[in-house]
Amino acid sequence: MPTLGWLVTTVPELRVEAGPVGWQTRPVLGVVDHGEEGSVPAGHLMLLSGEPVAAGSAARVRQAAAVVAPAGTAPGRLGVPVLRATPELSWLRVARVIAEERLREARERTALLEQLLAQAREPAAQGVERVVEWLGRTLGAHVLLDGAGLGNADGGSPPDGLGTPVASSPRAEAALAAAGRATVADPVAAGRLRTAVLAGGGLHLRLAAVGRAGAYLTVGRVKPFGPSAGGLVAQAAGLLDPLLRLRAAEGERERAAELASGLRVAVFQLLMGGEVTLAQRAAEGLVPGLLAAESVRVQVLECPAEERNALADACAEATAGRALVVRCPATEQHLIVVSPVEGPEPAADAGWGTAGRVLRGFLAGHPERRLGGSGVHPLEKVAAAYGDAIRALAAARLRPGRAALYAVEDRLVRVLDRAVAREWAAGVLAPLHAVPLAGRDQLYGTLGLGLEFPATSAGRILGVSRNTVRARMDRAAALLGLDLSRVAARAVLHLALRVGESESGTGASAVRLAEVLGAEAARAWAEGLAERLAEDGRDLRGTLRAWLGADANVERAARRLGLHPQTVREHLRSAEQLLQRQLLSGGSGVYETALAFAALGELELHLEPGRAGRAPEGAAGTVHS
C-alpha cells in the first residue's frame, strides 16, 4: 500500500512541514479537495484552500492521510501531517502516481496469492511444509507453525502455549524463541487472540491463530510488518487451517488403512497355519462373509516394491473387497490375493477367477511384473495353494507372457499311482502323527514353507520368528530321522508332503521310494523332463547331475566337473529356461529335478521310509536363513 513516506520520495515537489511520529507509514490512497461535499475517504490527501479550517470541519480533516496547505498559509493544529507543494505541481499527476502504485501493488499481491495457493495444491502433508517455506522466503523471515493443542488427549495447549512444531523454516525455532514469542503465544494458542505482535531480540514478530485446532503461525523478521506483509501472514494462516485439517484426516485414513493391512496379514497367517475358524472370525472385521466360501484360489503378483501399495488398493477396489489382498510380510515385491471360488465362472476367467483377471490386467505394459496362480483348493489348504502359486510364479518368470497357473499335469505327483504313493508317504510322515494335533498342524505348515523359503521369509509369512521356524524344522527332522541340510532328504520330504499330507500314517510302510519312482509313468515323466536339456548343445544334463550330487553347491559341482563356477551357473540358468523350473534360488524346482534324475537312475537318494537317510543320532536337520 502506498505510504506518505513513499509519496514524498516519489514526488519531489512535495515536502513534509510538520507531522506526528511515524508519519512516513501512513497509507495514502488518493487525493481529495477540502471543498468537496461529503466525508473524506480515509487515507486520502486533502487539498486545503487558503482559508482557515472551520471548527466543524476539523473531524473531517482528521480522516485524511495528510493535508496539503498552500504556500504562505498557516493551517493550524489539525493532528495530521502537513505538506507543502510547489506551485507547478499537478494534482492530477499525483493522483495518477498513487493509483498506478496501488495497481502495481494489487497485481503483486495477486501474484503472491497465486504462488501461495500453488504451494497448497501439493498433497496435504507437503502443502503445509511448502506454505511455511514459501512464506519464509517471500517475507525474508523466520516462520514457525506450532501445533499447540494438536494431538493432546484433551485438545488443550501446553501451559506455556508452545506445542510441537509442525513445520518451520531453517533455524526458525531458536531465533523466534530468542525474540520472546512465548510471552504472547499462550493467548493466541488458546484462541483468546487471533493475532499478536511484538518486537524483541532484533526481530519484529507477528503471531496468527490457525483455525480452531490450537495451532498458530509465528513469523519474525528484521523489517517491520507493513500492511502487505501482515496481510500475507493472515492469508497464509487462513490457508494452513484447511491444510492441517486435511492432513489430520489423511493421517487417520492412513492409520485405518495400516490397521486393515495388518489385519489382512494376520488373517493370511492364520490360514497358513491351518487356523481356519480363527481366520474366518478375524476376516469378518474386514468384509462380512469374506472367507465363507469352501474353496479358494491364491495368486501372487510380483512387482516393484514402490508400486505394491497402489496395486493392492486397485485390486481391492476392482474386486469390491471380495478378495483377501495381502502385502506379503516376507517379500516386499509380492502381493498375495486369496479369492473365494463361488459358483460357475465366466469363460474369460477360467482358471484365474475375477481377482486373477484383474491381476493379469496389471501386467500389460509392465515387463517388471509377473503373476503366478494356484488351482482351486479347499479353504483349509491355503498353504498348499500358496505354495502352488509361488511355483507358478517361478515358471512365470521364465515365460514371455509373465503369467502362469500351476500346471499340475507337468508335475510328478500327477503321474504317480495315487494309492502306492500315498502308502509310501504315510510311512515317511508317520512319526509326525505322534505329535498332538495342534503341534502337528504347526509342523506341517512350517515344513511346507521351510522347504520352499529361507527361515526368515517363512517366519514372516507364518507370523513367527526365524528361530521358531528353525526349531520346528529341527524337531520334524529329528522325528523323521532326516538330515534336511541335504537336497535328497528335502526332495523326498517335499514329495511326501505333496502326496500324503492329509494321510494319518500309523507306522513304517512296505512301499519303498524306488517302487514309487520306478513306475513306468514316473520314469516317462522324468525322461520327458530330462530330454528338454538336449535342446542345448552343452552337457547340461551332466552339469545338473553333478550339481544335485553336490547338494546344489555350485563350487563343489564346479570342482567335480573341472569347470569354472560361473560356467556352472550359466548351465543352470539355461536349464531353468528349458525345464521351466527355478533351480538357483532353491525350492520345488530343485526337488522335482532331483526326483526326476533319481527316477532315471542318475542320482542316488538312498532314502527309504524309516531307515536310510536319517540324521546321525542326536543330530537335527539344518535350515539356513
Secondary structure, 3 states (H helix, E strand, C coil): CCEHHHHHHHCCCEEEEECCCCHHHCECCEEEECCCCCCCCCCEEEECCCCCCCHHHHHHHCCCCEEECCCCCCCCCCCCCEEEECCCCCHHHHHHHHHHHHHHHHHHHHHHHHHHHHHHCCCHHHHHHHHHHHHHHHHCCEEEEECCCCCCCCCCCCCCCCCCEEEECCCHHHHHHHCCCHHHHHHHHCCCCCEEEEEECCEEEEEEEECCCCEEEEEEECCCCCHHHHHHHHHHHHHHHHHHHHHHHHHHHHHHHHHHHHHHHHHHHHHHCCCHHHHHHHHCCCCCCCCCCCEEEEEEEECCHHHHHHHHHHHHHHCCCCCEEEECCCCCCEEEEEEEECCCCCHHHCCCHHHHHHHHHCCCCCCCCEEEECCCEEHHHHHHHHHHHHHHHHHHCCCCCCEEECCHHHCHHHHCCHHHHHHHHHHHHHHHHHCCHHHHHHHHHHHHHHCCCCHHHHHHHHCCCHHHHHHHHHHHHHHHCCCCCCHHHHHHHHHHHHHHCCCCCCCCCCCCHHHHHCCHHHHHHHHHHHHHHHHCCCCHHHHHHHHHHCCCCHHHHHHHHCCCHHHHHHHHHHHHHHHCCCCCCCCHHHHHHHHHHHHCCCCCCCCCCCCCCCCCCCCCCCCCC
